[in-house]
């Protein structure tokens, strides 16, 4: 406007009261944090705010309160997530080589097999026995798992620990009441399917005879196919308890099965003194044991076509046939064992009498130390039989007493002869 002079204002910095309060509060908070490096409680933070109020700053004001909160947040110690001591896992961002990644992918694809094997392990051991757990994991290499790689070894250990915890939950849930409607319905569905599961289990055990791990895996797959939720501990616990019960029943029945008893007798003959055999001979026996059913069928076929029992031609036929299949059984140690087992089969099936079973040369079945002791005892017995040169005078008055002495001498001789017979029996085995 006219007749007025506008003089522009020159800006200059000045510390307002609000800026001064902010600086004082920040310094106080920094000093508080330095005094409490390990952290502070709610009561200590409340005391800090009261001290700031006593300095003339109203901590209830929004600016002062915001300054305190900002300063405390900037220096607060971040909390690190803790890992349960039971399960220690590797970092998620850890990178592995192509070989390790391939092994881990294969491991995840065969996790059901790991769980089946681990359940058998946990029935007799626990995860607290670290030496036994490590030995079990190393033995899984026989099943094709790369347990020599540390990440694979650790992943299997974590899976077994998780399964151990799950089995504890299953054990507790078996005798407990349902804790939810879903669990009650799942248990009701399981009880309705129990008879069907029992029938399928007998077929699975017959299909996977001798391999409880594969039978357990197939039984779990059958249960899932029937709509059972095995994620519920009470359901999975009852399912595996049913499987274990049938395994025990099958083992008890096997103890009274004549076929099993016959094979056990054959195994005792085949493996008697096997520690003294060569490695190739022990390998042949192990291979024959795995194919014992085929061996029984071979002997039965030869005996059915024979008209003269189990004589040398039939025995030679058994040995030649096994040799043609790659069994090196025509040795001094293996041939008598094989023929004796063939004779047992023939006697059990009614083709031979027990006296027709080929005999095994007994040999010396005692250690060298025992042999030395037996020889020493035999020498002592032989020495006791020698007559002494003492002079005996014939006196008619002591005839009766001499008869008594003679009777006692005969008794002593008989007892010594019995001892000799026992020693000879031990030598024969």
Phi, psi and omega in degrees: 000163185286149181062020175235141180250120178265116180257117181293145179274137180268120181291142177215152183278138174215143181277111176284167181296327181292320179295322180295318179298320181297318180294315180298317181295318180298317179295321179295319180293320179298319178294323178296319181292321178297326179283342182232064182292328181281356182117170182216160182264175179294323179295321179293322178293325177295320177297322178299316180295323178294322177296321179295324177295322179293336178284356179104001178258129180276108184289346180281345178294148185296320182293314181293317180297320179294323179295317180296314181296320180295318181292321180291320180293327183291338183242004181294137182286123180291141180275129178269137178294135181267146179257130179306141182293340183288322185235114177253113183254156177285163182293145182291331183272010181286135181257144181237166176286170181297324179295317181292317180298320178296318179295322179291322178296317177296324179296316179296327179287339181248027183296328178297322177292322177299315181295321180295317178293321182292327178297320176295323179293316184287348176288337181239350182221190181211166180285347178286338176275089187296322181296316180293321179296316179295320178296322178295317180295319178297325180291342179291349176297334177293340178264007176097010179268139181277069183286352177284347176273125183304316179299322179292317179301316181291322179295320177294319179298318179296320180295321180292320178296318177296320179294323177299317177295321179295320179294326175295319176296320179298318180297322180286329185278341183297319183262006182259160177283155178300141182260358180204167179294320181297318180294321180296318179292323178295320178293322178295320178294323179294316180296326177292331182264001186300314182296320178295319178297322180295319178294316179295326182294320178298321178292321181293320178296323177289326180289319181252052184297127179087354180236089183291333181294310179295324178295321179293318179297316179295325179293321176295317179297322178295321180293319178295322179296334178274002176090014179278137181268100181280359175286341178277122185302321182294328179284310180296325177297316178293324180296312181288330175295321176296319179295313181298323179297317180291328176296316179295320178296319180295321178293322178294319178295326181294332180295336181251007179278124181298328178294316179295319179297320178296319180291325176296321177296319178295320180294324177296323179289317182296319187261009179292122181067026183292342180294339180268359180274164177284163182298320181295323179290320177295323177296321178296319178296319179296320178293320178294325179295322179293331182248038184295330180294317178295324178296319178297319179294323178297311181296318181297320179295318180294319181290326178294324181273356181266145178249356185236033177075216183242071182270189184299320177300317179292321178296317178295326179295319177298314181295315181296321180294317179296323177295324179293338179266006176095008178270119179272079186253353183273061177238168182298324184273325186271324184302312179298325179294315182297316181292324177295319177295321177297321177295323178297318179298315180297322180290320180293325181273357176091009179275335183230160171268158181304331180287343180273355180290127179301138183269153175256132177301128187295319183066184178266113185258024179236164181282169181297322179297318179293324178297316178300318180295321180293318179297318179299318180292324177295320178297319179296322178292320179295323178295326181290340179280345182291142180274146179272160181267017181295144182274127180249125178268132180279119179234126184292336183285344185247026180296317181297320179293325178294323179298319179296317179298321179296321178296318178295323179295319178298320179297318179295320180296317180298318179296322178293322178296321177298321178295321177297318178298319179297318179296318178295324178295322177294323178294326179285343180087000000 
